[in-house]
Amino acid sequence: MLRQLLRKILFDNSCSMCGKNRVSQGYICKQCDLKLKEMSFLKKRNGLYYIYLYSDFRDVLWDFKFKNRRLLAENLKIYIKDLIATLIEDEKIDLVIPVPVSEKRRLERGYNQVEEILEACKIKFESIERVRNTEHMYNLKSPEKRRENIKGAFLIKTDCSGKRVLIVDDIVTSGATLMELKEELESKHDVAEVVLFTLTVVRKYFKK
């Protein structure tokens, strides 16, 4: 059983999107590549910029974060690099901040998936600290518990005064993480404006 699991993790070359087709290079098969190209355009709703609905992108994001497919960032940049660059230009962004992971999560995973995407896209950013090992948000069902979980979790040492800041995340469920960071920047760092962007968003976020 353990041998089969290790073999799947180490040598699995199935497509991260459909899980069926074998891939000789990268992690996205030709059929899913075409689908992603059709799906990949920048959207904005309720003050949030995003590219994909989470339901359409769930398996790709899961592989990226939990199956050690770090190099998926190289696949993803094909679809999103120009979109993020355009957003930065249109919104006149001065500073890009990826949502940080805790030290515990970084040690478990080996990387921050948001930083990996930005680096692959050659987008400059400033890292901030996550000073508390918060619970996984998907384990917390109520918005109140999510807000409590993330409260006071970030430490920002970068000079953000007077700047237009873009916060980048990989998934938005309730919006608690982005709202906590936005509040921190607006209340303590005298920013000009905070713009919110996520790779994926769950559909229920828009039903709040």
Contacts in CASP RR format, 6 or more apart in sequence:
PFRMAT RR
TARGET T0000
AUTHOR 0000-0000-0000
METHOD contacts of the structure
MODEL  1
MLRQLLRKILFDNSCSMCGKNRVSQGYICKQCDLKLKEMSFLKKRNGLYY
IYLYSDFRDVLWDFKFKNRRLLAENLKIYIKDLIATLIEDEKIDLVIPVP
VSEKRRLERGYNQVEEILEACKIKFESIERVRNTEHMYNLKSPEKRRENI
KGAFLIKTDCSGKRVLIVDDIVTSGATLMELKEELESKHDVAEVVLFTLT
VVRKYFKK
9 67 0 8 1.000
9 68 0 8 1.000
12 67 0 8 1.000
13 22 0 8 1.000
13 23 0 8 1.000
13 24 0 8 1.000
14 20 0 8 1.000
14 21 0 8 1.000
14 22 0 8 1.000
14 23 0 8 1.000
15 21 0 8 1.000
15 22 0 8 1.000
15 23 0 8 1.000
15 27 0 8 1.000
15 28 0 8 1.000
15 29 0 8 1.000
15 32 0 8 1.000
16 27 0 8 1.000
16 28 0 8 1.000
16 59 0 8 1.000
16 60 0 8 1.000
16 63 0 8 1.000
16 64 0 8 1.000
16 69 0 8 1.000
16 72 0 8 1.000
16 75 0 8 1.000
17 28 0 8 1.000
17 29 0 8 1.000
17 32 0 8 1.000
17 35 0 8 1.000
17 36 0 8 1.000
17 57 0 8 1.000
17 59 0 8 1.000
17 60 0 8 1.000
18 29 0 8 1.000
18 31 0 8 1.000
18 32 0 8 1.000
18 59 0 8 1.000
19 59 0 8 1.000
20 29 0 8 1.000
21 29 0 8 1.000
21 30 0 8 1.000
21 31 0 8 1.000
21 32 0 8 1.000
22 29 0 8 1.000
23 29 0 8 1.000
26 71 0 8 1.000
26 72 0 8 1.000
26 74 0 8 1.000
26 75 0 8 1.000
27 63 0 8 1.000
27 69 0 8 1.000
27 71 0 8 1.000
27 72 0 8 1.000
27 75 0 8 1.000
28 36 0 8 1.000
28 60 0 8 1.000
28 75 0 8 1.000
36 79 0 8 1.000
37 79 0 8 1.000
39 51 0 8 1.000
39 52 0 8 1.000
39 56 0 8 1.000
40 51 0 8 1.000
40 52 0 8 1.000
40 79 0 8 1.000
40 80 0 8 1.000
40 83 0 8 1.000
41 51 0 8 1.000
41 83 0 8 1.000
42 49 0 8 1.000
42 50 0 8 1.000
42 51 0 8 1.000
42 83 0 8 1.000
42 86 0 8 1.000
42 87 0 8 1.000
43 49 0 8 1.000
43 50 0 8 1.000
43 51 0 8 1.000
44 50 0 8 1.000
45 206 0 8 1.000
46 205 0 8 1.000
46 206 0 8 1.000
46 208 0 8 1.000
47 196 0 8 1.000
48 172 0 8 1.000
48 178 0 8 1.000
48 196 0 8 1.000
48 197 0 8 1.000
48 198 0 8 1.000
48 201 0 8 1.000
48 205 0 8 1.000
49 87 0 8 1.000
49 195 0 8 1.000
49 196 0 8 1.000
49 197 0 8 1.000
49 198 0 8 1.000
50 172 0 8 1.000
50 197 0 8 1.000
50 198 0 8 1.000
50 199 0 8 1.000
50 200 0 8 1.000
50 201 0 8 1.000
51 79 0 8 1.000
51 80 0 8 1.000
51 83 0 8 1.000
51 199 0 8 1.000
51 200 0 8 1.000
52 199 0 8 1.000
52 200 0 8 1.000
52 201 0 8 1.000
53 200 0 8 1.000
53 201 0 8 1.000
53 202 0 8 1.000
53 203 0 8 1.000
54 61 0 8 1.000
54 171 0 8 1.000
54 173 0 8 1.000
54 200 0 8 1.000
54 201 0 8 1.000
54 202 0 8 1.000
54 203 0 8 1.000
55 202 0 8 1.000
55 203 0 8 1.000
57 199 0 8 1.000
57 200 0 8 1.000
58 200 0 8 1.000
60 72 0 8 1.000
60 76 0 8 1.000
61 170 0 8 1.000
61 171 0 8 1.000
61 199 0 8 1.000
61 200 0 8 1.000
63 69 0 8 1.000
63 72 0 8 1.000
64 70 0 8 1.000
64 72 0 8 1.000
64 73 0 8 1.000
64 76 0 8 1.000
64 113 0 8 1.000
64 170 0 8 1.000
65 109 0 8 1.000
65 113 0 8 1.000
65 170 0 8 1.000
66 109 0 8 1.000
68 109 0 8 1.000
70 110 0 8 1.000
70 111 0 8 1.000
70 116 0 8 1.000
73 113 0 8 1.000
73 116 0 8 1.000
73 117 0 8 1.000
73 119 0 8 1.000
73 120 0 8 1.000
74 120 0 8 1.000
76 117 0 8 1.000
76 120 0 8 1.000
76 199 0 8 1.000
77 117 0 8 1.000
77 120 0 8 1.000
77 121 0 8 1.000
80 117 0 8 1.000
80 121 0 8 1.000
80 199 0 8 1.000
81 120 0 8 1.000
81 121 0 8 1.000
81 122 0 8 1.000
81 123 0 8 1.000
84 118 0 8 1.000
84 121 0 8 1.000
84 123 0 8 1.000
84 168 0 8 1.000
84 197 0 8 1.000
85 121 0 8 1.000
85 123 0 8 1.000
87 93 0 8 1.000
87 166 0 8 1.000
87 195 0 8 1.000
87 197 0 8 1.000
88 96 0 8 1.000
88 123 0 8 1.000
88 166 0 8 1.000
91 164 0 8 1.000
91 166 0 8 1.000
91 195 0 8 1.000
92 164 0 8 1.000
93 164 0 8 1.000
93 165 0 8 1.000
93 166 0 8 1.000
93 195 0 8 1.000
94 162 0 8 1.000
94 163 0 8 1.000
94 164 0 8 1.000
94 165 0 8 1.000
94 192 0 8 1.000
95 126 0 8 1.000
95 158 0 8 1.000
95 160 0 8 1.000
95 163 0 8 1.000
95 164 0 8 1.000
95 165 0 8 1.000
95 166 0 8 1.000
96 118 0 8 1.000
96 123 0 8 1.000
96 124 0 8 1.000
96 125 0 8 1.000
96 126 0 8 1.000
96 165 0 8 1.000
96 166 0 8 1.000
96 168 0 8 1.000
97 125 0 8 1.000
97 126 0 8 1.000
97 127 0 8 1.000
97 128 0 8 1.000
97 156 0 8 1.000
97 158 0 8 1.000
97 165 0 8 1.000
97 166 0 8 1.000
97 167 0 8 1.000
97 168 0 8 1.000
97 181 0 8 1.000
98 112 0 8 1.000
98 114 0 8 1.000
98 115 0 8 1.000
98 118 0 8 1.000
98 125 0 8 1.000
98 127 0 8 1.000
98 167 0 8 1.000
98 168 0 8 1.000
98 169 0 8 1.000
99 114 0 8 1.000
99 167 0 8 1.000
99 168 0 8 1.000
99 169 0 8 1.000
99 170 0 8 1.000
99 177 0 8 1.000
99 178 0 8 1.000
99 181 0 8 1.000
100 112 0 8 1.000
100 127 0 8 1.000
100 128 0 8 1.000
100 129 0 8 1.000
100 130 0 8 1.000
100 154 0 8 1.000
101 109 0 8 1.000
101 112 0 8 1.000
101 113 0 8 1.000
101 130 0 8 1.000
102 130 0 8 1.000
102 132 0 8 1.000
102 133 0 8 1.000
102 134 0 8 1.000
102 153 0 8 1.000
103 130 0 8 1.000
103 133 0 8 1.000
104 133 0 8 1.000
105 130 0 8 1.000
105 133 0 8 1.000
106 112 0 8 1.000
112 127 0 8 1.000
113 170 0 8 1.000
114 168 0 8 1.000
114 169 0 8 1.000
114 170 0 8 1.000
115 125 0 8 1.000
115 127 0 8 1.000
117 168 0 8 1.000
117 170 0 8 1.000
117 199 0 8 1.000
118 125 0 8 1.000
118 168 0 8 1.000
125 168 0 8 1.000
126 158 0 8 1.000
128 154 0 8 1.000
128 155 0 8 1.000
128 156 0 8 1.000
128 157 0 8 1.000
128 158 0 8 1.000
129 154 0 8 1.000
129 155 0 8 1.000
129 156 0 8 1.000
129 157 0 8 1.000
130 153 0 8 1.000
130 154 0 8 1.000
130 155 0 8 1.000
131 152 0 8 1.000
131 153 0 8 1.000
131 154 0 8 1.000
131 155 0 8 1.000
132 152 0 8 1.000
132 153 0 8 1.000
134 149 0 8 1.000
134 150 0 8 1.000
134 153 0 8 1.000
135 149 0 8 1.000
137 146 0 8 1.000
137 149 0 8 1.000
137 150 0 8 1.000
137 173 0 8 1.000
137 174 0 8 1.000
137 176 0 8 1.000
137 177 0 8 1.000
138 173 0 8 1.000
140 146 0 8 1.000
140 149 0 8 1.000
143 174 0 8 1.000
143 176 0 8 1.000
143 208 0 8 1.000
146 173 0 8 1.000
146 174 0 8 1.000
146 175 0 8 1.000
146 176 0 8 1.000
146 177 0 8 1.000
147 174 0 8 1.000
147 176 0 8 1.000
147 179 0 8 1.000
147 180 0 8 1.000
149 176 0 8 1.000
150 176 0 8 1.000
150 177 0 8 1.000
150 180 0 8 1.000
151 180 0 8 1.000
152 180 0 8 1.000
152 184 0 8 1.000
153 180 0 8 1.000
154 180 0 8 1.000
154 181 0 8 1.000
154 184 0 8 1.000
156 184 0 8 1.000
156 185 0 8 1.000
156 188 0 8 1.000
156 189 0 8 1.000
160 185 0 8 1.000
160 189 0 8 1.000
160 190 0 8 1.000
160 191 0 8 1.000
161 189 0 8 1.000
161 190 0 8 1.000
161 191 0 8 1.000
162 190 0 8 1.000
162 191 0 8 1.000
162 192 0 8 1.000
163 191 0 8 1.000
163 192 0 8 1.000
164 191 0 8 1.000
164 192 0 8 1.000
164 193 0 8 1.000
164 195 0 8 1.000
165 185 0 8 1.000
165 191 0 8 1.000
165 193 0 8 1.000
165 194 0 8 1.000
165 195 0 8 1.000
166 195 0 8 1.000
166 196 0 8 1.000
166 197 0 8 1.000
167 178 0 8 1.000
167 181 0 8 1.000
167 182 0 8 1.000
167 185 0 8 1.000
167 194 0 8 1.000
167 195 0 8 1.000
167 196 0 8 1.000
167 197 0 8 1.000
168 197 0 8 1.000
168 198 0 8 1.000
169 177 0 8 1.000
169 178 0 8 1.000
169 196 0 8 1.000
169 197 0 8 1.000
169 198 0 8 1.000
169 199 0 8 1.000
170 198 0 8 1.000
170 199 0 8 1.000
170 200 0 8 1.000
171 198 0 8 1.000
171 199 0 8 1.000
171 200 0 8 1.000
171 201 0 8 1.000
171 202 0 8 1.000
172 178 0 8 1.000
172 198 0 8 1.000
172 200 0 8 1.000
172 201 0 8 1.000
172 202 0 8 1.000
172 205 0 8 1.000
173 202 0 8 1.000
173 204 0 8 1.000
173 205 0 8 1.000
174 205 0 8 1.000
174 208 0 8 1.000
175 205 0 8 1.000
178 196 0 8 1.000
178 198 0 8 1.000
181 194 0 8 1.000
182 194 0 8 1.000
182 196 0 8 1.000
185 191 0 8 1.000
185 194 0 8 1.000
186 194 0 8 1.000
END
